[in-house]
Amino acid sequence: MKNEIDKLFQQEMTRKEFLQYAGSALLFAVGIGSILKAFRPGKSQADSSLSYGGSAYGGASQPS
């Protein structure tokens, strides 16, 4: 593996090729699943009853 990385660093490449390698490395590091999950429309991550202001102590008024 180290040999492949050394070979990649020694290889001459254009700016476009460099950006392609850097982009694919970023996708690999972050994970494609995490990126897709962030952009997927759907349910809210936080439940309003668990957030700040969801109880009487948080400032929400409770009907009597």
Phi, psi and omega per residue, in radians:
M1 nan -0.746 3.129
K2 -1.081 -0.630 3.122
N3 -1.120 -0.690 3.125
E4 -1.157 -0.676 3.120
I5 -1.178 -0.746 3.097
D6 -1.093 -0.715 3.114
K7 -1.106 -0.683 3.132
L8 -1.145 -0.702 3.126
F9 -1.223 -0.489 3.135
Q10 -1.427 -0.306 -3.088
Q11 -1.307 2.352 3.052
E12 -1.389 2.427 -3.130
M13 -2.579 2.781 3.113
T14 -1.428 2.987 3.111
R15 -1.069 -0.692 3.135
K16 -1.079 -0.791 3.126
E17 -1.118 -0.699 3.117
F18 -1.074 -0.780 -3.142
L19 -1.145 -0.593 3.081
Q20 -1.144 -0.779 3.106
Y21 -1.117 -0.761 -3.127
A22 -1.152 -0.711 3.115
G23 -1.132 -0.733 3.129
S24 -1.205 -0.605 3.073
A25 -1.155 -0.675 3.107
L26 -1.137 -0.767 3.098
L27 -1.076 -0.684 3.124
F28 -1.143 -0.729 -3.090
A29 -1.219 -0.742 -3.085
V30 -1.411 -0.722 -3.121
G31 1.776 2.214 -3.106
I32 -1.155 -0.596 3.136
G33 -1.091 -0.691 3.124
S34 -1.156 -0.663 3.133
I35 -1.172 -0.781 3.135
L36 -1.133 -0.660 3.131
K37 -1.138 -0.597 -3.131
A38 -1.204 -0.556 -3.090
F39 -1.695 -0.049 -3.106
R40 -1.358 2.175 3.074
P41 -1.277 2.571 3.141
G42 2.943 -2.606 -3.090
K43 -1.180 2.651 3.083
S44 -1.202 2.584 -3.132
Q45 -1.254 -0.623 -3.064
A46 -1.820 2.419 3.048
D47 -1.474 2.326 -3.044
S48 -1.126 -0.468 3.134
S49 -1.314 -0.295 -3.137
L50 -1.727 -0.117 -3.081
S51 -1.551 3.031 3.112
Y52 -1.081 2.305 -3.120
G53 1.571 0.092 -3.129
G54 -1.457 -0.091 3.129
S55 -2.254 3.060 3.141
A56 -1.096 -0.582 3.141
Y57 -1.270 -0.392 3.133
G58 -1.528 -0.042 3.076
G59 1.883 -0.073 3.122
A60 -1.392 2.365 3.135
S61 -1.471 2.386 3.117
Q62 -1.798 2.327 3.109
P63 -1.167 2.457 -3.112
S64 -1.564 nan nan
